[in-house]
Amino acid sequence: MAEFTLLIDMGNTHLKWVWALDGVIDQATFGRGSRDDFLANCEPPEEVTPARVRVSSVANR
């Protein structure tokens, strides 16, 4: 079974996100914007629950 990972980068001005399938980035799922943009648009490539969520952050809040 394929493993999906949600990758999130929390910067000072934007969030960026993308899905990876078995370690391979799915460029079609890349998104960038505010927290509201993330909540509205961060859709997995299939109806799945991610096996992992990885977050990096330089945000100060």
C-alpha positions in Angstrom: 0.0 0.0 0.0 1.3 3.5 -0.9 2.3 5.8 1.9 1.4 9.5 1.7 3.4 12.2 3.5 2.2 15.8 3.9 5.2 18.2 3.9 4.6 21.7 5.3 6.9 24.7 5.4 5.8 27.4 7.7 7.6 30.6 6.8 7.3 34.1 8.2 4.8 35.2 5.5 3.5 32.1 3.8 2.8 28.4 4.3 3.9 26.0 1.6 2.7 22.5 1.3 3.0 19.4 -1.0 2.2 15.7 -0.8 4.7 13.0 -1.4 3.8 9.4 -2.4 6.4 6.8 -1.2 9.0 9.5 -0.9 8.3 11.1 -4.4 7.1 14.7 -4.4 3.8 15.2 -6.3 4.3 18.6 -7.9 0.7 18.9 -8.8 -0.2 19.2 -5.1 2.1 22.1 -4.3 0.4 25.0 -2.6 1.4 28.4 -1.1 -0.5 30.9 0.8 -2.1 31.8 4.2 -3.4 29.4 6.8 -6.9 29.8 5.3 -5.5 29.0 1.9 -3.9 25.8 3.4 -7.2 24.8 5.0 -9.2 25.4 1.9 -6.8 23.9 -0.7 -4.5 21.2 0.9 -6.2 18.2 -0.7 -4.5 14.8 -0.8 -4.0 13.3 -4.3 -6.4 10.6 -3.2 -8.8 10.1 -0.3 -6.1 9.0 2.2 -4.9 9.7 5.7 -1.2 10.6 5.6 1.2 8.2 7.1 3.3 11.1 8.2 3.2 14.9 8.4 6.5 16.7 8.4 6.7 20.3 9.3 9.5 22.9 9.2 9.1 26.4 10.6 10.9 29.6 10.9 7.7 31.4 11.8 7.9 33.4 15.0 4.2 32.8 16.0 
